[in-house]
Amino acid sequence: MHDLSRRELLRATAAVGAGAVVGAGAVAIPGIATGGTPGFAADGSGSSDSAKCPPAKLTGRIVRPQSPDYASASLGWDELFVHYPLVIVFAQETQDVVNALTWARQNDVALRVRSGRHSLEGWSNVDNGIVIDVSELKSARIDTATRTATVGAGLNQLEAVTALGKQNLAVTTGTEGSVGLSGATLGGGFGFLTRYLGMACDNLLGAEIVVASGTDGARAIKADLRNNPDLLWALRGAGNGNFGIVTSLTYKVTPLKSVAYLQATWEGLNDLHGVFDAWQRRAPFADNRLGTQLEIHKSQILLFGVLAEGSEAEARRLLAPILSVGNPEVTVQTGGWGDIYAGFQIPTENEPANWKFFSQFTTEPFPKEAISLIRAFMEDAPSDDSNFFTQAFGTGAQTSQPRGGSAFPHRNALFYSEPGAGWGTRGKPDSGDAITPIAQAWIAEFSQSLRPYVNGAYVNVPNIGMAEWETAYWGANFDRLRKIKARYDPHNVFQYEQSIPPATC
């Protein structure tokens, strides 16, 4: 566990909070378009104008192969994937995105969209193409009267949690702070507050998104309940980079003054059956304020719980059926969500360089045979950083659709899980090459062995090579997503290995 008093980290990541405007008459912060953005249209699809645009020029912070910072600018979080783009555009405002998309279309250059660099199959980067990076759009406008927050698409989850936490407000995010908030939200977005506040995408009220327009242009449009509501529905769970480039997001935020954060550790795996079974039968049906995650490692079992507006005694009581198994070491901290969240972050430089995951949902409790499989695979894990991760769903706010609906289909899951392998040393090329084939085979065999007990998959944790990935990610929503794709991106400008293709007549 990491020290909750890491004030230097908080100061570094809370710069957005310092500039946040609070109050009923909140004023826009530079970088968040609130009207009058060049190339901005309130509504309409991206295909209404057939006129050609004048030649576009790239604007923003431009990085090319000859730039001294090209290597770091092109590298993603998962160093297993290395790409060499022709140019990287770090947008400073919405017009930079419009210009970059227009330039890519006019020059017939492949493009990818990037924010937090956590694309787990490297799909936010591309060889010999353009990467349109929105990570420097880090503005925020918080309105405490309406309980809404409009944020730039470049905020990562830690920055968003920190900014909102300063006002005792919260929105659902994932657990890892360095992940981009926009990418997490657009694929669904879940974490400790899911059962309390719903999915991150459920709290998405609107977005500004740059879409392809005409034969070779681009423009920014709104997607909310009044403007392009079908696109808002799609953005709530379809994944990033399918319809356009989101530059800002508006969320409904909820008051949250304090949380109780519990961590329990069981050494070894001898208690795994008892812990896992108690967790899967208790945590998904506990008080909706309680969010829990179970992590199984080679040498220990970890339980994490966050109880919104709860006390240490209440957290211990709600988790007592799990904590009564064996003799775990238990610690509980209470405090503001921003401080607690910052406290359990692991600095990126301390993480392995290479990662591989496989996502899955479960609707029925795992039988003993499935838990035995987890133990067997974890005992044979390729590294100490490998783990089997779970997130409780069950009853809770995520079972209800937001107004206007969403494309996220896995609301009735009992829990989410993924085997994950991490290896190699960050910043040292080829350091994990010897382990790479072993880790990849381990993930493939592990996920295959669990197939009788799981279903579906999570688009933010893509399963490469999976048959029928379309229905695994989106179920019955896939056909509607294809129709929306045909309206806003009929030429399939935004495409990657598992992108949504437009419907055809």
Helices and strands as residue ranges (DSSP letters): H 7-13, H 15-18, E 40-41, E 61-63, H 70-74, E 87-90, H 94-106, E 111-114, E 130-133, E 140-143, E 148-152, H 157-165, E 169-170, H 181-186, H 194-197, G 201-203, E 204-213, E 217-224, H 229-235, E 245-252, E 254-255, E 259-267, H 272-282, G 283-285, E 290-296, E 300-308, H 312-318, H 320-323, E 329-335, H 337-343, G 348-350, E 354-357, E 360-362, H 368-379, E 387-392, G 397-399, E 415-423, H 436-449, G 451-453, H 469-474, G 475-477, H 478-488
